Amino acid sequence: MEENPFLNADIDPQTVTGEPIAQEQQTANETAIPMWSWIKFAMVGFALMVFYIYNSHHANKAIRKKELLIKELKELHSERISLESQITNASKQSELSKRLEGSGLKEITTPPIKLVKPHEQD
């Protein structure tokens, strides 16, 4: 059984057939970029495009989320100011006396008395 000499990559076609290879074919094969290089280039380009698109969508999503959080923060800030003013207003002495009128408690009209403990002498 005879081997096919063209399947062996180490054998030069000129030595198998005995015909010289044309000079044009040699230069065309040497200068041409192999197909695998184009495929690798296309794959890298495709990966970069996918990354660019993902990054763009991710950035837009982050910006929308940031704007939503800023809006919520402004609402919470205004609510805090409103609650602080209500608490300040409700803790005034006049407001407390109005709320406690029905319970029978009255406002103190005399100032409190300070109790002083006498010094102990030995």
RAPEJO-V246759 format. One record per backbone hydrogen bond with DSSP energy under -1.0 kcal/mol. NH is the residue of the N-H (numbers start at 1). CO is the residue of the C=O. If there is no record, write none. Layout:
nh->(NH;NH)
co->(CO;CO)
This chain:
nh->(7;16;17;18;26;27;28;29;30;31;32;38;39;40;41;42;43;44;45;46;47;48;49;50;51;52;53;54;55;56;57;58;59;60;61;62;63;64;65;66;67;68;69;70;71;72;73;74;75;76;77;78;79;80;81;82;83;84;85;86;87;88;89;90;91;92;96;97;98;99;100;104)
co->(4;12;13;14;22;23;24;25;26;27;28;34;35;36;37;38;39;40;41;42;43;44;45;46;47;48;49;50;51;52;53;54;55;56;57;58;59;60;61;62;63;64;65;66;67;68;69;70;71;72;73;74;75;76;77;78;79;80;81;82;83;84;85;86;87;89;92;93;94;95;96;101)
